Amino acid sequence: MSSGTDHRSTLPAERRARLLAALHRDGVVRVADLTAELDVTAVTVRRDIVQLEQEGLLRRVHGGAVPTGGDASDPVGTTDSTGTTGTTEAPAPSSDARSGPAGAVGILVPSLDYYWPGVVRGMEAEARQHGLRVVLRGSSYEADDERPALERLAQIENVRGLVVAPRVDGSRCAEVARWLVDSEIPHVLVEREATLGPHREVLESVVSDHALGALMAVHHLAGLGHRRVGLVLSRESPTSRKVAAGWRAACADLGLTSEEHFERLAPDRLSPEFPGVVDDVVATVVRSGTTALLVHADAEASIVAQRAMESGLAVPGDLSVVAYDDEVAGLFSPAMTAVRPPRDAVGRAAVDLLAKRVADPDRPVHRTAISPQLIVRESTGPAPGEPPSR
């Protein structure tokens, strides 16, 4: 049996030629047998079978392949980890599926609550359109190594590719990116971007344009007359650096000087240090004459706004607040103006991009950035001393 790592002793063309020779010799090929014969992973064998089917050289069946005239209704016996031979029914494409690959999409996201459910729902809807089913796994922002979870997803029967939101910090990030490339399984990063190697080769990705979202928020505040605009970021979120980049770009566009804005990195709101940071933000607002804040994310924005009001500031009369994420911003009182990332659209685009990669493995690498929306509500208004807008 294969150890799970391809030795790459043969080129893909030679490997597929050997697969076809085995099919001609035996009349049927089984994934489990080919992994040992070719000394490659099951993922590589399945990918070769898909490619050869697209070329009209064989017909894929569950567990293996038969000649193009073979009966595809009978699954090929497969062997599980206990050595027991059996069959399972492959999922049929949905009736509304467009022409494209059938099978499963493995999805790994860092959380199954807050923010990510909206992205996953978009993935599920798009997968149905392509006749694909979704196999979802949750990782963790604290996960030191996500490769074991990815390896398990890659071994799922009929998996066609992976949609992954890996950690982008820490020492393991480059290793995960390298694993994705070396696995040769089609993959798309979602809400993440990564490069690899000395030439900075990019991995395929779909992201929200968070920098644009922050820029929109600051321009909205500037349009209300605000010149002192602060930024409060979540220290733990991978989104923060892009929000900060957009905020700084907007400040440069608008000619705001370093004396007219400030930036704070907040710890997790459940940490014992968080209340002290919020108090410091409010104190800095009062001391510096700051009249507007962009806060990532919604819960943190609500806490900052509430603490400001408890300190005697009116929201939005003295301090306008824009939240970033718009998960629960509209529930606060006053309802909070917020930047809304395109979660559903990002999920749909990621699966669509993966399906196109499976159908055309040689297409150029695509990176897609989707624009967020600014939802204006009650927490932003004219800067103190500015006339109300008509």
Salt bridges, closest charged atoms under 4 A:
ASP26 OD2 - ARG25 NH2 2.96
GLU37 OE1 - ARG25 NH2 3.85
ASP39 OD2 - HIS7 NE2 3.62
ASP48 OD2 - ARG15 NE 2.53
ASP48 OD1 - ARG16 NE 2.83
GLU53 OE1 - ARG60 NH2 2.93
GLU126 OE2 - ARG98 NH2 2.99
GLU126 OE2 - HIS130 NE2 3.02
GLU126 OE1 - ARG348 NH1 3.57
ASP144 OD2 - ARG172 NE 3.48
ASP145 OD2 - ARG147 NH2 2.91
ASP145 OD2 - ARG172 NH1 3.50
GLU157 OE1 - ARG46 NH2 3.21
ASP169 OD1 - ARG167 NE 3.17
GLU175 OE1 - ARG147 NH2 3.14
GLU175 OE1 - ARG172 NH1 3.12
ASP182 OD1 - ARG178 NH1 3.27
GLU184 OE2 - ARG8 NH1 2.75
GLU184 OE1 - ARG47 NH2 2.62
GLU191 OE1 - HIS210 NE2 3.48
GLU193 OE1 - LYS242 NZ 3.07
GLU204 OE1 - ARG357 NE 2.93
GLU204 OE2 - HIS366 ND1 3.87
ASP253 OD2 - HIS219 NE2 3.69
GLU260 OE1 - ARG227 NH2 3.82
GLU263 OE2 - ARG248 NH2 2.95
ASP279 OD1 - ARG307 NE 2.69
ASP280 OD2 - ARG264 NE 2.98
GLU300 OE2 - ARG269 NH1 3.45
GLU310 OE1 - ARG307 NH1 3.67
ASP326 OD2 - ARG340 NE 2.71
ASP326 OD1 - ARG377 NH1 2.87
GLU327 OE2 - ARG343 NE 3.63
ASP344 OD2 - ARG348 NE 3.10
ASP352 OD1 - ARG98 NH2 3.68
ASP352 OD1 - HIS130 NE2 3.26
ASP352 OD2 - LYS356 NZ 3.00
